């Protein structure tokens, strides 16, 4: 693979870096101040809509979609360095560019598996940034890391599906702009093939029987970055059979298709989070003195910064290799590498952020710096899109198979 960015990627990187400096970073404090004055903590601060309008004006919009019919038509390798840049401000930048989860994965699902009517009704407004969406799979009563465990029922009744179940940590569901859920449940709970029992259906938020019960906290606070994480109850909610995504029994396969790109997007942004942490560490180290000399001259601080730089460079190369493989041999061909970055990246970035927090002392855990928020996000990604242990199990099995 060629490690140099091509002309289009370099041009977009330059524009995006300028956009971050001129618009996103200055808006971070403004967004917090505006959110404190809103009637609901889940309403969108005005500055976010301003950022979205400016990103659209500059052509920095829907960069994640490789299909030029819907997005920028970038390859995974081209998108990787751009997603990294947005990771430096995960609360604002991905949303500003309409590249925030869970909408990204949901748009990919609709683009790949949706009918023409589903695309017109839901994909088009999502692409325009007019609405938000949520992906409802995780359940509190079962180990959802094994998707075959989910218990939500999707039962056909004539020309309708009846959905009954309880989901939680449904990202984006607290946002009042969230208008549509992609719900995964079982249409054939007694089927012999455990991976053909599940299906996905589109459930509008205002469907009778759908109740967004409460916001789920993350490390003790409410996460506004994606519109919150909600507990959602589906109590005999009815939708037309035409709301089925793909085919009955295809839910597990669709979930796998959705999660592959999602995992690499998270890892790309995590590298940006680590870069922000290194920058903050360096600025802190040269501006503070302890025990008679600047922190920058303390050996342990130098070791932290050096180790962080080495780690980030290693992770970036692995992520870029994975993106390149996804482009050249497909997600299935890049399966090992996708799992490897999902294991390695959150774990390493959590350690970098932990040291950055330590270097900032009390400020590191405060709201005055982004480190605590970045830490919570990175630590959560050790669970999201499949916990590390699931990927380790699968990756180890693949390695062991070579020797059997």
Secondary structure, DSSP 8 states (H G I E B T S, - for coil): ---S--HHHHHHHHHHHHHIIIIIHHHHHHHHHHHHHSSSTTS--HHHHHHHHHHHHTT--STT---TTTS----HHHHHHHHHHHGGGTTTHHHHTT--TTHHHHHHHHHHH--HHHIIIIIHHHHTTS-EEEEE---SSS-TTSGGG---EEEEETTEEEEEEEEEEEETTTSTTEEEEEEEEES-TT-SSGGGSEEEEEEETTSTTEEEEEEEEETTEE-TTTT-EEEEEEEEEEEEGGGEESSTT-HHHHHHHHHHHHHHHHHHHHHHHHHHHHHHHHHHHHH-EETTEEGGG-HHHHHHHHHHHHHHHHHHHHHHHHHHHHHHHHHHHTHHHHHHHHHHHHHHHHHHHHHHHHHHGGGGGSTTSSHHHHHHHHHHTTTTTS-HHHHHHHHHHHHHHTT-
